[in-house]
Amino acid sequence: MNKFGPDHLAVFICSHVYENTKPILLVSHSGGDWQFLCGGDHGANEEPRVVGIIHLLERDPSLNEIAHLPIEWQAERNAMGGEWIRTRPEEPIS
């Protein structure tokens, strides 16, 4: 177990996060699903990847700081290790 729940909790990530080429800078808790994104641009044909949350927490323990982000909220930061800014957007990230 971790602060998000079970270690195998499935979360959506972008290809940059999956390939570990960019850090997680944008997190969305939309519709109850978690999305961990780089916040950058992606191709129109990009499909999200699904991984267990524990793999992201092992890579970046600071994600625990937003484990209690309410549903329909998002958190964003400027750089890995930066302060998370929590907001409730008018339109959820899709």
N, C-alpha and C positions, 0 to 999 in steps of 0.2 A: 504494500500500500504506500501511497504518497499523498500529497496534499490535494491532488486532483481526483484521487480514488484509486481504483485498481491499476497496477503497473501496466497491464495490457490494454488500458483504455485506448480505443482507436481515435486518432486525431488526423485531420487533413493537413497536409503541408504542400508547399510549392516545390518545384524542381530544384530551385536554388538552395532551399533548406535541405531537401533530400540529399543533394550532392555535396552539401556542406561547403558551398562556394560563397554563400552570403549568410549573415546572422539573422536570427528571428528579430524583427523590429516591429511587427504588427501581429496582434493576436485578437481574434474575434471569437465570441461565444454566441454565435448566431443560431437561433432555433434549438439551442441545447447542444449543438455540435461545436467542437473546438477547431479553429483554423490557426495554424502557426505559419506566418508568411514573412517573406523578406521585405515586403512593402515596395518592391520594384516592379518593373514592367515584365510581362510574360507574353509569349506568343498566343494568338487567338486559339490555337489548337491545343494548348497545354491542358493536360488532365491533372487534377490533384493526385497526390500520393497519399497513402494511408500507412501510418506507423503507430506503434504503441508509445504512449506518452513517456514511458520510462527511458526510451532511447534519447528523447529530446532533453529530459531532465539530467541525464548523465552528461550530456554535452554542455548544457547551460543550466546550472542549478538556480540561477536568478529567475527562471520562469516560475518558481514556487511563489514569488511575490504577487503573482496575479491569479493564483489558483482559485480564489473566491470571487473572480470577476462574474458579476451577474449575467444572466442570459440576456441577450440583445445588446450587450456592451462590448466595447473593444478597448484595447490598450495599445499604446504606441510609444516608441522610444527612438532617440536619434542614433544610438549606437549600442552595441552589446555592453552591458554593465551600466547603461544609462538609466535614468529615472523613468518609470512607466507613467504615462499620462492616460488616465481612464476617462472614456467618454461614452455617451449613449447616442450613437448616430441616428439621424432621422431615417435613413435607409440602411438596413443591415448589409454587410459585405456579402456578396454572393460569389 
